[in-house]
Amino acid sequence: MRTLRCQLNSETSAVLSNQICANLQTFSLLTNRAGATLGYLALPDEANIDQVLFQWSAQGKTIGVPVVKNQELVPCQLLDVKSLETGTFGIREPKAESQRPLPLTQITAVILPGLAFDKQGNRLGYGKGFYDQFLQHFTVNPLLVAVAFSFQLLEKVPSEPHDVPVDYIVTPERILPVNPQL
């Protein structure tokens, strides 16, 4: 799957990422949600949702991004889109001096990347289990939204009892409810 993502040329990836961002913008269950949204800053071969996160942040919505500390995912508020650096695993994150933790109690939605997803909402990550471990810490379940290129949506991906399925999958073509929250 990673090979397929890497084979996308940058122009095609940008077009598809823009379509995903447009679908995120029209997803009222996400955009009208009170509280903070935890997104992610894309690796070069991932669907890039930077523009929508930066726009929402500029509009005053509280946006967080993950920072890996001591083998744990820590949500930090995205305060300055110009103050980013490359952190653990080559993932962009707020510079250390500007990292401000975002309490889990404020996060009402999480936008997740992954290698592959299935129509039951199962997510195949990168094998470290950071998101699955992180999601176990919530006392109130946030809305879980995966973003993916269409070829990342499979009939079935391996899952284990500790895996946390997503509620929706947003692709360039559609918003797919897989475990919809009303």
Buried (B, 14 or more C-beta within 10 A) or exposed (E): BEEEBEEBEEEEBEEBBBBBBBBBBEBEBBBEBEBBBBBBBBBEBBBBBBBBBBBBBEEEBBBBBBBBBEEEBBBBBBBEBEEBEEBEEEBBBBEEEBBEEBEBEBBBBBBBBBBBBBBEBBBBBEEEBBBBBBBEEBEEEBBBBBBBBEBBBBEEBEBEEEBBBBBBBBBBEEBBEBEEEE
